[in-house]
Amino acid sequence: MSTMTLPELAKKMADIDYLMLSTRAEDGQLAARPMSNNEDVDYDGTSWYFTWSDARMVDDIRRDPSVGLAYQGKAHLFGAPPLFIAVEGQAELITDQAAFTEHWDDSMDRWFKQGPATPGIILIKVQARRIHYWDGEEEGELTL
């Protein structure tokens, strides 16, 4: 079992943008969907994701804020497996315009045409509680 620190893991995660965010659906089943870090990938245990306030995942988080995040890094040379990361965390729904502006990246204009002032958007903040990782050689777990 590795003893990687959060800053060491964060450095390895720096180029991972897309991930799967899992919630507990109304019927109790797991529901997962792709999300982007919005190029806000300076990881300190907290992640930020924009979505529509009427999205099903927002209702899921209101019912149960426990979420999962699944990351997969790029494959290495010579066939070595990529870095896999599973995060267990607590989600919080943010409606504060200042937070929107703070975490906004212009690449998000593709989905939200009026930028951080787009009506009907919400920010999901996920605070990691436990992180599992594996890169083909090292594996470990961090509890935050």
Z-matrix of the N, CA and C atoms (Angstrom, degrees):
N
C 1 1.446
C 2 1.521 1 108.62
N 3 1.305 2 116.12 1 129.45
C 4 1.461 3 122.74 2 -178.48
C 5 1.531 4 110.37 3 -77.05
N 6 1.295 5 114.70 4 160.77
C 7 1.467 6 120.54 5 176.89
C 8 1.524 7 110.42 6 -121.09
N 9 1.320 8 116.65 7 40.19
C 10 1.456 9 121.07 8 -179.80
C 11 1.527 10 109.75 9 -61.62
N 12 1.313 11 116.52 10 140.10
C 13 1.463 12 121.20 11 177.53
C 14 1.531 13 109.50 12 -87.87
N 15 1.324 14 117.17 13 165.43
C 16 1.454 15 120.82 14 177.64
C 17 1.537 16 111.14 15 -60.33
N 18 1.330 17 121.09 16 -44.66
C 19 1.470 18 119.29 17 177.31
C 20 1.534 19 112.85 18 -60.87
N 21 1.339 20 118.21 19 -36.40
C 22 1.460 21 120.63 20 177.72
C 23 1.532 22 110.85 21 -66.49
N 24 1.323 23 116.49 22 -42.93
C 25 1.462 24 120.75 23 177.69
C 26 1.527 25 110.48 24 -65.72
N 27 1.320 26 116.93 25 -41.48
C 28 1.469 27 121.62 26 179.46
C 29 1.525 28 110.97 27 -59.11
N 30 1.318 29 117.24 28 -39.86
C 31 1.462 30 120.81 29 178.47
C 32 1.523 31 110.64 30 -61.30
N 33 1.327 32 117.04 31 -39.93
C 34 1.466 33 120.96 32 178.33
C 35 1.528 34 111.82 33 -71.23
N 36 1.325 35 117.08 34 -26.91
C 37 1.464 36 121.81 35 -178.73
C 38 1.525 37 113.02 36 -84.07
N 39 1.315 38 118.24 37 -8.14
C 40 1.463 39 121.84 38 -168.64
C 41 1.522 40 114.53 39 -55.36
N 42 1.329 41 117.63 40 -30.32
C 43 1.466 42 118.54 41 -177.61
C 44 1.529 43 112.71 42 -101.33
N 45 1.318 44 118.71 43 9.18
C 46 1.471 45 121.58 44 177.17
C 47 1.519 46 108.42 45 -92.96
N 48 1.309 47 116.91 46 116.20
C 49 1.461 48 120.82 47 -179.49
C 50 1.521 49 110.88 48 -103.26
N 51 1.325 50 117.51 49 -50.96
C 52 1.468 51 119.94 50 -174.90
C 53 1.519 52 111.46 51 -90.35
N 54 1.313 53 115.29 52 148.10
C 55 1.447 54 123.33 53 -177.32
C 56 1.519 55 108.56 54 -154.26
N 57 1.320 56 116.44 55 174.82
C 58 1.461 57 122.03 56 173.74
C 59 1.526 58 107.97 57 -109.07
N 60 1.323 59 116.29 58 129.38
C 61 1.464 60 122.98 59 177.09
C 62 1.525 61 107.31 60 -106.34
N 63 1.332 62 116.73 61 122.79
C 64 1.468 63 122.23 62 -178.40
C 65 1.520 64 110.47 63 -109.86
N 66 1.333 65 114.40 64 137.28
C 67 1.461 66 121.94 65 176.00
C 68 1.520 67 108.12 66 -128.13
N 69 1.317 68 116.08 67 172.25
C 70 1.461 69 121.88 68 174.41
C 71 1.525 70 106.82 69 -97.74
N 72 1.344 71 116.55 70 117.46
C 73 1.461 72 122.14 71 -178.45
C 74 1.532 73 110.57 72 -72.93
N 75 1.323 74 115.48 73 169.56
C 76 1.462 75 121.61 74 -177.57
C 77 1.525 76 112.67 75 -57.00
N 78 1.341 77 117.25 76 -34.05
C 79 1.468 78 120.65 77 -179.53
C 80 1.523 79 112.81 78 -86.18
N 81 1.343 80 117.49 79 5.10
C 82 1.458 81 121.85 80 177.84
C 83 1.520 82 114.29 81 92.59
N 84 1.323 83 117.56 82 -10.43
C 85 1.461 84 121.37 83 178.61
C 86 1.527 85 110.21 84 -76.24
N 87 1.330 86 115.10 85 158.88
C 88 1.452 87 119.62 86 175.45
C 89 1.520 88 109.81 87 -81.49
N 90 1.310 89 116.63 88 140.79
C 91 1.460 90 122.95 89 177.39
C 92 1.527 91 107.42 90 -128.11
N 93 1.319 92 116.50 91 129.70
C 94 1.464 93 120.82 92 -179.04
C 95 1.519 94 109.67 93 -126.79
N 96 1.326 95 115.08 94 147.14
C 97 1.462 96 120.64 95 177.06
C 98 1.522 97 108.95 96 -150.08
N 99 1.363 98 115.04 97 150.80
C 100 1.466 99 118.76 98 -179.82
C 101 1.528 100 110.44 99 -72.07
N 102 1.306 101 114.54 100 142.88
C 103 1.464 102 121.94 101 177.73
C 104 1.528 103 108.06 102 -137.81
N 105 1.319 104 115.01 103 163.18
C 106 1.456 105 121.58 104 176.47
C 107 1.523 106 108.87 105 -118.55
N 108 1.325 107 114.92 106 143.38
C 109 1.468 108 120.35 107 173.75
C 110 1.512 109 111.88 108 -73.53
N 111 1.326 110 117.95 109 -2.81
C 112 1.461 111 122.72 110 -179.29
C 113 1.520 112 111.40 111 60.98
N 114 1.310 113 114.93 112 30.71
C 115 1.464 114 122.95 113 -177.65
C 116 1.529 115 112.17 114 62.28
N 117 1.334 116 116.43 115 18.50
C 118 1.467 117 123.32 116 175.52
C 119 1.534 118 105.69 117 -99.09
N 120 1.344 119 116.11 118 70.47
C 121 1.456 120 120.96 119 -169.22
C 122 1.529 121 113.89 120 -112.20
N 123 1.305 122 117.84 121 19.34
C 124 1.461 123 121.06 122 174.56
C 125 1.524 124 106.07 123 -79.91
N 126 1.326 125 117.18 124 82.13
C 127 1.459 126 123.20 125 -164.94
C 128 1.528 127 113.12 126 -74.99
N 129 1.326 128 115.52 127 126.27
C 130 1.462 129 122.12 128 176.82
C 131 1.532 130 110.87 129 -126.98
N 132 1.328 131 116.69 130 14.68
C 133 1.460 132 121.48 131 -175.95
C 134 1.518 133 112.17 132 103.77
N 135 1.323 134 117.38 133 -9.80
C 136 1.462 135 122.11 134 178.08
C 137 1.524 136 109.00 135 -116.29
N 138 1.341 137 116.39 136 132.87
C 139 1.459 138 122.44 137 178.34
C 140 1.517 139 109.16 138 -119.85
N 141 1.339 140 116.01 139 154.23
C 142 1.464 141 122.07 140 -177.26
C 143 1.521 142 109.56 141 -132.02
N 144 1.341 143 117.20 142 133.67
C 145 1.465 144 122.27 143 -178.72
C 146 1.519 145 109.89 144 -140.63
N 147 1.323 146 116.17 145 132.69
C 148 1.462 147 120.73 146 174.20
C 149 1.516 148 109.87 147 -91.73
N 150 1.320 149 116.47 148 144.62
C 151 1.457 150 122.30 149 173.32
C 152 1.524 151 108.12 150 -155.89
N 153 1.319 152 115.38 151 -179.08
C 154 1.466 153 120.84 152 176.76
C 155 1.519 154 109.25 153 -83.94
N 156 1.324 155 116.82 154 139.17
C 157 1.468 156 121.05 155 -176.97
C 158 1.529 157 112.61 156 -65.16
N 159 1.341 158 117.58 157 -19.57
C 160 1.465 159 119.42 158 178.34
C 161 1.536 160 112.86 159 -97.68
N 162 1.337 161 117.49 160 11.65
C 163 1.463 162 121.28 161 178.65
C 164 1.526 163 110.55 162 -68.85
N 165 1.299 164 115.54 163 147.02
C 166 1.474 165 121.21 164 179.62
C 167 1.532 166 111.47 165 -57.09
N 168 1.338 167 117.21 166 -36.76
C 169 1.464 168 118.97 167 -178.84
C 170 1.526 169 111.67 168 -63.60
N 171 1.319 170 117.19 169 -29.75
C 172 1.467 171 120.30 170 177.51
C 173 1.524 172 109.61 171 -66.28
N 174 1.331 173 117.30 172 -42.74
C 175 1.463 174 120.45 173 175.19
C 176 1.521 175 110.82 174 -62.21
N 177 1.336 176 116.56 175 -41.20
C 178 1.472 177 120.65 176 178.09
C 179 1.523 178 110.61 177 -58.95
N 180 1.333 179 117.21 178 -44.90
C 181 1.469 180 121.35 179 -178.46
C 182 1.522 181 110.67 180 -67.06
N 183 1.324 182 117.83 181 -36.28
C 184 1.469 183 119.65 182 177.00
C 185 1.532 184 110.75 183 -61.84
N 186 1.337 185 116.74 184 -37.20
C 187 1.470 186 120.86 185 178.95
C 188 1.522 187 112.28 186 -75.06
N 189 1.340 188 115.37 187 -40.61
C 190 1.465 189 120.58 188 -175.48
C 191 1.525 190 107.92 189 -149.71
N 192 1.330 191 118.11 190 105.68
C 193 1.463 192 120.50 191 -175.99
C 194 1.531 193 114.92 192 -77.01
N 195 1.340 194 118.35 193 0.22
C 196 1.462 195 120.04 194 176.00
C 197 1.520 196 109.17 195 -74.69
N 198 1.324 197 116.70 196 124.97
C 199 1.464 198 121.87 197 -177.22
C 200 1.520 199 109.84 198 -133.27
N 201 1.319 200 114.86 199 165.53
C 202 1.458 201 122.36 200 174.10
C 203 1.509 202 109.69 201 -125.29
N 204 1.310 203 116.39 202 145.73
C 205 1.458 204 123.15 203 175.66
C 206 1.528 205 107.43 204 -124.00
N 207 1.325 206 117.70 205 132.47
C 208 1.461 207 121.85 206 179.13
C 209 1.524 208 108.90 207 -122.51
N 210 1.322 209 115.79 208 117.25
C 211 1.461 210 123.05 209 -179.02
C 212 1.532 211 109.42 210 -109.50
N 213 1.317 212 116.22 211 147.33
C 214 1.454 213 121.42 212 170.51
C 215 1.514 214 108.29 213 -136.61
N 216 1.314 215 115.41 214 121.48
C 217 1.450 216 120.25 215 179.00
C 218 1.513 217 111.74 216 -79.66
N 219 1.302 218 116.18 217 -174.38
C 220 1.465 219 122.08 218 179.21
C 221 1.522 220 109.69 219 -79.09
N 222 1.331 221 115.45 220 147.64
C 223 1.462 222 120.44 221 176.34
C 224 1.530 223 109.37 222 -66.00
N 225 1.319 224 115.85 223 150.67
C 226 1.460 225 121.96 224 179.93
C 227 1.523 226 109.72 225 -89.82
N 228 1.298 227 115.73 226 168.76
C 229 1.460 228 121.06 227 174.43
C 230 1.520 229 110.25 228 -64.07
N 231 1.282 230 116.28 229 155.27
C 232 1.457 231 123.89 230 175.04
C 233 1.522 232 113.30 231 63.64
N 234 1.334 233 117.18 232 26.86
C 235 1.459 234 121.01 233 172.02
C 236 1.515 235 116.52 234 80.26
N 237 1.313 236 119.10 235 6.21
C 238 1.472 237 119.89 236 177.79
C 239 1.527 238 109.08 237 -67.40
N 240 1.327 239 117.86 238 143.00
C 241 1.468 240 119.83 239 -177.80
C 242 1.528 241 112.54 240 -65.84
N 243 1.332 242 116.05 241 156.85
C 244 1.464 243 119.86 242 176.65
C 245 1.520 244 110.65 243 -76.37
N 246 1.305 245 115.15 244 174.80
C 247 1.459 246 121.88 245 174.00
C 248 1.526 247 108.81 246 -78.92
N 249 1.324 248 116.69 247 128.85
C 250 1.454 249 123.02 248 174.33
C 251 1.524 250 108.19 249 -112.56
N 252 1.337 251 115.90 250 136.25
C 253 1.463 252 120.72 251 -178.93
C 254 1.523 253 108.31 252 -136.02
N 255 1.320 254 115.97 253 131.46
C 256 1.467 255 121.92 254 174.54
C 257 1.524 256 107.42 255 -120.47
N 258 1.330 257 115.79 256 124.91
C 259 1.461 258 121.99 257 -178.15
C 260 1.523 259 108.93 258 -114.04
N 261 1.310 260 116.40 259 130.73
C 262 1.462 261 122.01 260 169.51
C 263 1.510 262 106.16 261 -103.71
N 264 1.340 263 117.32 262 127.85
C 265 1.446 264 118.99 263 -176.03
C 266 1.512 265 114.15 264 -151.37
N 267 1.322 266 114.80 265 178.99
C 268 1.460 267 123.61 266 177.70
C 269 1.515 268 107.93 267 -113.82
N 270 1.322 269 115.58 268 128.84
C 271 1.461 270 120.61 269 -178.97
C 272 1.519 271 110.66 270 -97.25
N 273 1.312 272 114.13 271 149.79
C 274 1.462 273 121.92 272 175.25
C 275 1.525 274 107.05 273 -134.82
N 276 1.315 275 116.57 274 137.81
C 277 1.461 276 121.43 275 179.58
C 278 1.518 277 109.18 276 -94.53
N 279 1.333 278 116.10 277 124.79
C 280 1.457 279 123.07 278 -174.93
C 281 1.531 280 108.81 279 -112.50
N 282 1.331 281 116.31 280 130.06
C 283 1.468 282 121.11 281 178.02
C 284 1.527 283 112.11 282 -118.49
N 285 1.305 284 117.59 283 9.36
C 286 1.456 285 123.66 284 -177.19
C 287 1.531 286 111.88 285 -77.61
N 288 1.307 287 117.42 286 121.47
C 289 1.467 288 122.91 287 -178.13
C 290 1.527 289 111.85 288 -59.27
N 291 1.316 290 117.76 289 -36.59
C 292 1.468 291 120.20 290 178.81
C 293 1.521 292 110.52 291 -62.76
N 294 1.326 293 118.10 292 -38.91
C 295 1.464 294 121.78 293 177.13
C 296 1.520 295 110.44 294 -66.50
N 297 1.340 296 117.18 295 -38.16
C 298 1.465 297 120.56 296 176.83
C 299 1.525 298 109.62 297 -57.20
N 300 1.324 299 115.49 298 -49.52
C 301 1.460 300 120.99 299 -177.62
C 302 1.531 301 110.87 300 -63.67
N 303 1.322 302 116.95 301 -41.65
C 304 1.462 303 121.66 302 -178.70
C 305 1.524 304 112.08 303 -61.47
N 306 1.332 305 117.90 304 -37.13
C 307 1.464 306 121.56 305 -174.71
C 308 1.523 307 113.42 306 -103.42
N 309 1.325 308 116.77 307 8.31
C 310 1.460 309 120.74 308 -177.45
C 311 1.513 310 111.41 309 -78.47
N 312 1.327 311 115.45 310 143.54
C 313 1.444 312 123.01 311 171.23
C 314 1.524 313 106.13 312 -130.45
N 315 1.330 314 117.27 313 139.35
C 316 1.460 315 120.54 314 -175.73
C 317 1.524 316 113.37 315 -58.55
N 318 1.332 317 117.73 316 -21.17
C 319 1.468 318 119.36 317 177.52
C 320 1.533 319 111.30 318 -63.36
N 321 1.327 320 117.16 319 -18.83
C 322 1.465 321 121.27 320 -179.69
C 323 1.532 322 111.84 321 -75.92
N 324 1.336 323 117.44 322 -14.52
C 325 1.465 324 121.02 323 178.77
C 326 1.527 325 111.74 324 -58.49
N 327 1.309 326 116.18 325 -22.55
C 328 1.465 327 120.76 326 177.98
C 329 1.521 328 111.47 327 -58.58
N 330 1.334 329 116.50 328 -38.93
C 331 1.464 330 121.70 329 -177.48
C 332 1.528 331 112.66 330 -99.91
N 333 1.316 332 115.85 331 -30.64
C 334 1.464 333 121.17 332 -175.80
C 335 1.526 334 107.74 333 -121.08
N 336 1.308 335 116.21 334 91.50
C 337 1.468 336 123.94 335 -166.24
C 338 1.526 337 114.92 336 -61.99
N 339 1.345 338 117.69 337 -24.70
C 340 1.468 339 119.98 338 -179.15
C 341 1.529 340 111.61 339 -102.56
N 342 1.328 341 115.27 340 22.12
C 343 1.459 342 119.67 341 178.64
C 344 1.516 343 111.72 342 64.93
N 345 1.328 344 117.37 343 -151.17
C 346 1.460 345 119.75 344 -177.60
C 347 1.524 346 113.70 345 -65.97
N 348 1.332 347 117.74 346 -10.31
C 349 1.472 348 121.55 347 177.52
C 350 1.528 349 112.05 348 -93.09
N 351 1.324 350 117.66 349 6.29
C 352 1.462 351 121.38 350 -179.92
C 353 1.527 352 109.91 351 -59.71
N 354 1.326 353 118.14 352 124.84
C 355 1.469 354 120.01 353 177.05
C 356 1.527 355 111.18 354 -62.65
N 357 1.313 356 115.73 355 140.38
C 358 1.458 357 120.92 356 174.15
C 359 1.513 358 116.34 357 87.07
N 360 1.348 359 117.85 358 11.00
C 361 1.459 360 117.80 359 177.03
C 362 1.522 361 109.70 360 -97.81
N 363 1.322 362 113.52 361 160.72
C 364 1.457 363 121.44 362 178.31
C 365 1.525 364 107.04 363 -145.04
N 366 1.304 365 116.81 364 154.76
C 367 1.454 366 122.75 365 179.78
C 368 1.524 367 108.17 366 -111.45
N 369 1.316 368 115.25 367 129.91
C 370 1.464 369 120.80 368 176.38
C 371 1.524 370 107.47 369 -101.08
N 372 1.309 371 115.42 370 123.27
C 373 1.467 372 121.96 371 176.03
C 374 1.527 373 106.72 372 -105.70
N 375 1.333 374 116.78 373 125.66
C 376 1.462 375 120.64 374 178.07
C 377 1.517 376 108.38 375 -116.55
N 378 1.324 377 115.45 376 120.39
C 379 1.458 378 121.54 377 175.68
C 380 1.526 379 108.07 378 -99.60
N 381 1.325 380 116.11 379 117.38
C 382 1.461 381 120.95 380 -179.32
C 383 1.522 382 110.93 381 -65.32
N 384 1.306 383 115.41 382 141.20
C 385 1.471 384 122.39 383 173.39
C 386 1.527 385 110.39 384 -110.14
N 387 1.356 386 114.33 385 -38.07
C 388 1.464 387 120.24 386 179.61
C 389 1.525 388 107.92 387 -146.48
N 390 1.342 389 115.74 388 139.82
C 391 1.459 390 121.43 389 -179.63
C 392 1.529 391 107.99 390 -129.19
N 393 1.332 392 115.87 391 125.96
C 394 1.465 393 122.42 392 174.37
C 395 1.528 394 106.61 393 -108.59
N 396 1.334 395 117.12 394 141.43
C 397 1.456 396 119.73 395 178.84
C 398 1.518 397 110.52 396 -143.36
N 399 1.341 398 114.87 397 154.79
C 400 1.451 399 122.54 398 178.22
C 401 1.516 400 108.48 399 -154.62
N 402 1.324 401 117.26 400 133.25
C 403 1.465 402 119.76 401 179.22
C 404 1.522 403 112.51 402 -125.09
N 405 1.314 404 117.57 403 19.33
C 406 1.458 405 121.31 404 -179.31
C 407 1.511 406 112.72 405 94.89
N 408 1.304 407 116.57 406 -22.86
C 409 1.460 408 121.21 407 178.26
C 410 1.522 409 111.19 408 -124.64
N 411 1.311 410 115.26 409 -46.65
C 412 1.457 411 120.14 410 -179.87
C 413 1.517 412 110.11 411 -108.03
N 414 1.302 413 115.76 412 144.67
C 415 1.457 414 120.42 413 169.98
C 416 1.508 415 106.54 414 -139.88
N 417 1.330 416 114.56 415 157.57
C 418 1.440 417 118.03 416 -179.02
C 419 1.510 418 111.37 417 -175.04
N 420 1.293 419 114.07 418 179.94
C 421 1.457 420 121.85 419 -178.08
C 422 1.521 421 108.50 420 -143.17
N 423 1.326 422 114.74 421 136.50
C 424 1.456 423 121.75 422 174.27
C 425 1.518 424 108.41 423 -117.51
N 426 1.298 425 117.13 424 135.19
C 427 1.460 426 121.63 425 174.28
C 428 1.525 427 107.12 426 -111.45
N 429 1.335 428 115.77 427 127.00
C 430 1.463 429 119.77 428 -176.47
C 431 1.519 430 110.20 429 -108.43
